[in-house]
Amino acid sequence: MNVRKITAKRYFVLLMLVLGFIITIKTVQLLGLRFAYSELDKQSNSHLNHLIFYIESTLGRFEKIPEVLAKHPLLQQVLLTPTNINNRKRLNLLLEEVGGVTQASDIYLIDNTGVTLAASNWQSERTFIDMDFSFRPYFQQAMEGNLARYYAVGLSSNKRGYYFAYPVTNKAEVVGVIAVKISIDEIENQHKEAVGESNYNFLIVAPDDVVFISDQAQWRLKTIGAFDAIKTQRLRSSPRYSGRDIQTLAVEAVQSSYLPQGISGSLYEINDADGNQLVFAQQKQMLDVGWRVHLWTSLEDIEQHKSFLTIISASGYLLILFLGLFSKERMRNAK
């Protein structure tokens, strides 16, 4: 009977030690990772603010260009007398020079019917001259007398661009539109060069939920989450995307007890061409353009920190256990 009691007691002690070992590791991980996620939330928020500032300042550099150009008398002359070939050549050279200085992708003058009369890319095989842009919303808005903003995949270039357009007036009458196109590729490349190697990626999602800008090529022109068939077809037929096949980027929210309350970030599981990956996600709205900017941070550092916490907590528990047993043995020998 005594032997059974001793054996049962040993099993109980062993069970308590194992449970204590597990609880210690889990508790240290919980506290340590919650702190790590809080710090990651602050860092990601700072990166997100810098990214938004970069995008806004980049767009802001080009916003005033069409307004300034609209006041140039040569634009009015070409619009009022489009048959004057000499003036159109002079304007082509002027727009080419301004495009080179400002690094705008394309600058072009459109008459009141939507046809391009002059362009900075006048020497290109895919020049905008004689192209009809009357269907573009930025042309229609500018013809109403307003500064217009628009984003789309270009018809001739098949590249993503952001457009500013401004009305050209003559005696208070809108006689045409001057438009400036910014290459989205350039914005992405310049940001990548500026930050170098980093553990985060960004996506800028348009109001129609399509990823229009991203530093990851496989995420561009995809929707976040599934759409119904009607909306998917509407996106595919939209002139904004020039017939592109808009696919879905599989993203799913993930719950975790390690995320502390009160932080703005959350966990997403992404399934793309590189496989499944877990990221820490934050997002903010750009009010001027209506875009949502997402920042997805790799959890590689978090996983390394978790392994470190596991080793530290396990080592600490075993060390305390060893010291306890050692002290008990010394006391027994002292008796």
C-alpha positions as CSV (number, residue, x, y, z in Angstrom):
1,M,0.0,0.0,0.0
2,N,2.8,2.4,0.9
3,V,4.6,1.6,-2.3
4,R,1.4,2.5,-4.3
5,K,1.1,5.8,-2.4
6,I,4.7,6.6,-3.0
7,T,4.4,5.8,-6.7
8,A,1.2,7.8,-7.0
9,K,2.9,10.7,-5.2
10,R,5.8,10.6,-7.6
11,Y,3.5,10.6,-10.6
12,F,1.6,13.5,-9.1
13,V,4.8,15.5,-8.5
14,L,6.1,14.7,-12.0
15,L,2.7,15.8,-13.5
16,M,2.9,19.1,-11.5
17,L,6.4,19.7,-12.7
18,V,5.5,19.1,-16.3
19,L,2.4,21.3,-16.0
20,G,4.5,24.0,-14.3
21,F,7.0,23.7,-17.1
22,I,4.3,24.2,-19.7
23,I,2.5,27.0,-17.8
24,T,5.8,28.9,-17.3
25,I,6.7,28.7,-21.0
26,K,3.1,29.8,-22.1
27,T,3.0,32.6,-19.6
28,V,6.4,34.0,-20.6
29,Q,5.4,33.7,-24.2
30,L,2.1,35.5,-23.6
31,L,3.6,38.4,-21.7
32,G,6.7,38.7,-24.0
33,L,4.8,38.4,-27.3
34,R,2.1,40.9,-26.2
35,F,4.9,43.4,-25.5
36,A,6.6,42.5,-28.8
37,Y,3.3,43.0,-30.7
38,S,2.8,46.4,-28.9
39,E,6.2,47.5,-30.1
40,L,5.5,46.2,-33.6
41,D,2.2,48.1,-33.7
42,K,4.1,51.3,-32.9
43,Q,6.8,50.6,-35.5
44,S,4.3,49.7,-38.2
45,N,2.2,52.7,-37.5
46,S,5.3,54.9,-37.9
47,H,6.2,53.2,-41.2
48,L,2.6,53.6,-42.3
49,N,2.6,57.3,-41.6
50,H,5.9,57.7,-43.5
51,L,4.5,55.8,-46.4
52,I,1.3,57.9,-46.6
53,F,3.5,61.1,-46.4
54,Y,5.6,59.8,-49.2
55,I,2.6,59.0,-51.4
56,E,0.9,62.4,-50.7
57,S,4.1,64.4,-51.2
58,T,4.8,62.5,-54.5
59,L,1.3,63.2,-55.8
60,G,1.5,66.8,-54.5
61,R,4.6,67.5,-56.6
62,F,2.5,67.0,-59.8
63,E,-0.8,68.4,-58.7
64,K,0.0,72.0,-59.6
65,I,1.7,71.3,-62.9
66,P,-1.5,71.2,-65.1
67,E,-2.8,74.4,-63.4
68,V,0.4,76.3,-64.1
69,L,0.6,75.0,-67.7
70,A,-3.0,75.9,-68.3
71,K,-2.1,79.6,-68.1
72,H,0.6,79.4,-70.8
73,P,-0.6,81.3,-73.9
74,L,0.7,78.6,-76.3
75,L,-1.9,76.2,-75.0
76,Q,-4.7,78.6,-75.8
77,Q,-3.3,79.3,-79.2
78,V,-3.1,75.6,-80.2
79,L,-6.7,75.0,-78.9
80,L,-8.1,78.0,-80.8
81,T,-6.1,77.4,-84.0
82,P,-5.3,73.6,-84.1
83,T,-4.4,73.8,-87.8
84,N,-1.3,75.9,-87.0
85,I,1.3,73.1,-87.2
86,N,4.2,75.4,-86.1
87,N,2.4,76.1,-82.8
88,R,1.7,72.5,-82.2
89,K,5.3,71.6,-82.7
90,R,6.4,74.3,-80.3
91,L,3.9,73.0,-77.7
92,N,5.1,69.4,-78.2
93,L,8.7,70.5,-77.4
94,L,7.5,72.5,-74.4
95,L,5.5,69.6,-72.9
96,E,8.5,67.3,-73.6
97,E,10.8,69.6,-71.8
98,V,8.4,70.1,-68.8
99,G,8.0,66.3,-68.6
100,G,11.7,65.8,-68.5
101,V,12.2,68.3,-65.7
102,T,9.3,67.2,-63.6
103,Q,9.7,63.5,-64.4
104,A,6.0,63.2,-65.3
105,S,5.3,60.1,-67.4
106,D,3.2,62.1,-69.9
107,I,1.8,65.6,-70.4
108,Y,-0.8,66.2,-73.1
109,L,-3.3,68.8,-74.3
110,I,-6.8,67.7,-75.2
111,D,-9.3,69.8,-77.1
112,N,-13.0,70.2,-76.1
113,T,-14.0,67.1,-78.1
114,G,-11.5,64.9,-76.2
115,V,-8.9,64.6,-79.0
116,T,-5.2,65.1,-78.1
117,L,-3.6,67.9,-80.0
118,A,-0.1,67.9,-78.4
119,A,1.9,65.6,-76.1
120,S,5.2,65.2,-74.4
121,N,5.4,61.8,-76.0
122,W,5.0,63.1,-79.5
123,Q,8.0,61.2,-80.8
124,S,7.0,57.9,-79.3
125,E,5.4,55.1,-81.3
126,R,2.6,55.1,-78.7
127,T,2.1,58.9,-78.8
128,F,-1.2,60.2,-77.4
129,I,-1.6,62.7,-80.3
130,D,-4.9,62.2,-82.1
131,M,-6.2,59.8,-79.4
132,D,-9.7,60.3,-78.1
133,F,-9.9,60.6,-74.3
134,S,-13.4,62.0,-74.2
135,F,-14.6,58.9,-72.2
136,R,-12.1,59.4,-69.4
137,P,-13.7,60.9,-66.2
138,Y,-10.7,63.2,-65.7
139,F,-11.4,64.9,-69.1
140,Q,-15.1,65.2,-68.3
141,Q,-14.5,66.7,-64.8
142,A,-11.9,69.1,-66.1
143,M,-14.2,70.3,-68.9
144,E,-16.7,71.2,-66.1
145,G,-14.0,73.6,-64.8
146,N,-12.5,71.6,-62.0
147,L,-9.2,70.1,-61.2
148,A,-9.6,66.4,-61.8
149,R,-7.9,63.3,-60.3
150,Y,-8.1,59.9,-61.7
151,Y,-6.2,56.5,-61.7
152,A,-6.4,53.9,-64.4
153,V,-4.4,51.5,-66.6
154,G,-3.3,53.4,-69.7
155,L,-4.9,52.6,-73.0
156,S,-1.7,52.8,-75.2
157,S,1.0,52.0,-72.5
158,N,-1.1,49.3,-70.6
159,K,0.6,50.7,-67.5
160,R,-0.9,52.0,-64.3
161,G,-1.0,55.7,-64.0
162,Y,-2.4,58.5,-61.8
163,Y,-3.8,61.5,-63.7
164,F,-4.3,65.2,-62.9
165,A,-6.2,67.3,-65.4
166,Y,-7.0,71.0,-65.4
167,P,-9.2,73.1,-67.7
168,V,-7.7,75.5,-70.2
169,T,-9.9,78.6,-70.6
170,N,-10.3,81.4,-73.0
171,K,-12.5,84.4,-71.9
172,A,-13.9,82.3,-69.1
173,E,-14.9,79.5,-71.5
174,V,-13.3,76.0,-71.1
175,V,-11.7,75.3,-74.5
176,G,-9.6,72.2,-73.6
177,V,-7.9,70.2,-70.9
178,I,-4.2,69.8,-70.0
179,A,-3.5,66.4,-68.4
180,V,-0.5,65.1,-66.5
181,K,0.1,61.3,-66.0
182,I,2.3,59.9,-63.3
183,S,3.7,56.4,-63.6
184,I,2.7,54.2,-60.7
185,D,5.8,52.0,-61.4
186,E,8.0,55.0,-60.7
187,I,6.3,55.6,-57.3
188,E,6.8,52.0,-56.3
189,N,10.4,51.8,-57.5
190,Q,11.4,55.1,-55.8
191,H,9.9,53.9,-52.5
192,K,11.7,50.6,-52.8
193,E,15.0,52.4,-53.4
194,A,14.4,54.8,-50.5
195,V,13.7,52.1,-47.9
196,G,16.0,49.4,-49.2
197,E,15.5,45.9,-47.7
198,S,12.7,45.9,-45.2
199,N,10.4,43.4,-43.4
200,Y,7.2,45.0,-44.6
201,N,5.2,45.3,-47.8
202,F,2.5,47.8,-48.7
203,L,-0.7,47.8,-50.7
204,I,-2.8,50.8,-51.7
205,V,-6.4,49.8,-52.3
206,A,-8.8,51.9,-54.4
207,P,-12.4,52.6,-53.4
208,D,-13.5,49.7,-55.6
209,D,-11.3,47.4,-53.5
210,V,-8.7,46.7,-56.2
211,V,-5.0,46.8,-55.2
212,F,-3.8,49.5,-57.5
213,I,-0.3,50.1,-56.0
214,S,1.9,47.6,-54.2
215,D,5.6,46.8,-53.9
216,Q,4.7,43.2,-54.6
217,A,3.9,42.6,-58.3
218,Q,1.8,39.5,-57.6
219,W,-0.6,41.6,-55.5
220,R,-1.3,44.3,-58.0
221,L,-4.7,44.6,-59.7
222,K,-6.2,42.1,-57.4
223,T,-9.1,42.4,-55.0
224,I,-8.7,41.7,-51.3
225,G,-11.3,39.1,-50.5
226,A,-13.9,37.4,-52.7
227,F,-16.5,39.3,-54.8
228,D,-19.8,38.2,-56.2
229,A,-19.9,37.5,-59.9
230,I,-21.7,40.8,-60.8
231,K,-19.1,43.0,-59.2
232,T,-16.2,40.9,-60.6
233,Q,-17.6,41.3,-64.1
234,R,-18.1,45.0,-63.6
235,L,-14.5,45.4,-62.7
236,R,-13.3,43.4,-65.6
237,S,-15.3,45.4,-68.0
238,S,-14.4,48.7,-66.5
239,P,-12.5,51.1,-68.8
240,R,-10.4,52.0,-65.7
241,Y,-8.6,48.6,-66.0
242,S,-8.4,48.3,-69.8
243,G,-9.9,44.8,-69.8
244,R,-7.5,43.4,-67.3
245,D,-8.6,40.1,-65.6
246,I,-9.1,41.2,-62.0
247,Q,-8.3,38.2,-59.8
248,T,-8.8,37.7,-56.0
249,L,-6.0,37.9,-53.4
250,A,-6.9,35.4,-50.7
251,V,-6.7,37.1,-47.4
252,E,-8.2,35.9,-44.1
253,A,-8.2,37.4,-40.6
254,V,-6.5,35.3,-37.9
255,Q,-7.3,35.5,-34.2
256,S,-4.5,35.2,-31.6
257,S,-4.4,35.5,-27.8
258,Y,-0.9,37.1,-28.2
259,L,-2.4,40.3,-29.6
260,P,-2.9,42.8,-26.8
261,Q,-6.1,44.9,-26.6
262,G,-6.0,48.4,-27.8
263,I,-3.6,48.0,-30.7
264,S,-4.6,49.0,-34.2
265,G,-3.0,46.1,-36.0
266,S,-4.3,42.6,-36.7
267,L,-3.1,39.3,-38.1
268,Y,-3.8,38.2,-41.7
269,E,-3.1,34.9,-43.5
270,I,-2.2,35.5,-47.1
271,N,-2.3,32.9,-49.8
272,D,-0.4,34.0,-52.9
273,A,2.1,32.7,-55.4
274,D,4.7,32.4,-52.6
275,G,2.4,30.2,-50.5
276,N,0.8,30.9,-47.2
277,Q,2.2,33.5,-44.9
278,L,1.1,35.3,-41.7
279,V,1.5,39.0,-41.5
280,F,0.8,41.8,-39.0
281,A,-1.5,44.2,-40.8
282,Q,-2.3,47.9,-40.4
283,Q,-4.3,50.3,-42.6
284,K,-5.2,54.0,-42.8
285,Q,-7.3,56.0,-45.2
286,M,-5.9,58.7,-47.5
287,L,-8.8,61.1,-47.5
288,D,-7.8,63.2,-50.5
289,V,-7.8,60.3,-53.0
290,G,-10.0,57.9,-51.1
291,W,-7.4,55.1,-51.0
292,R,-6.8,52.7,-48.1
293,V,-3.1,52.2,-47.4
294,H,-2.2,48.7,-46.0
295,L,1.1,47.9,-44.4
296,W,1.8,44.1,-44.0
297,T,4.8,43.3,-41.8
298,S,6.5,39.9,-41.7
299,L,6.3,38.0,-38.5
300,E,9.8,36.6,-38.9
301,D,11.1,38.7,-36.0
302,I,8.1,37.8,-33.8
303,E,8.8,34.1,-34.5
304,Q,12.4,34.5,-33.6
305,H,11.4,36.3,-30.4
306,K,9.0,33.5,-29.6
307,S,11.8,30.9,-29.9
308,F,14.0,33.1,-27.7
309,L,11.3,33.3,-25.1
310,T,10.8,29.6,-25.1
311,I,14.5,28.9,-24.6
312,I,14.8,31.5,-21.8
313,S,11.6,30.4,-20.0
314,A,12.5,26.7,-20.2
315,S,16.1,27.3,-19.1
316,G,14.9,29.5,-16.2
317,Y,12.4,26.9,-15.1
318,L,14.9,24.0,-15.2
319,L,17.5,26.1,-13.4
320,I,15.1,27.0,-10.6
321,L,14.0,23.3,-10.4
322,F,17.6,22.2,-10.3
323,L,18.5,24.7,-7.6
324,G,15.4,23.6,-5.6
325,L,16.4,20.0,-5.8
326,F,20.0,20.8,-4.9
327,S,19.0,22.9,-1.9
328,K,16.6,20.1,-0.7
329,E,19.4,17.5,-1.1
330,R,21.8,19.7,0.9
331,M,19.3,20.1,3.7
332,R,18.7,16.4,3.8
333,N,22.5,15.7,4.1
334,A,22.8,18.4,6.8
335,K,20.3,16.5,8.9
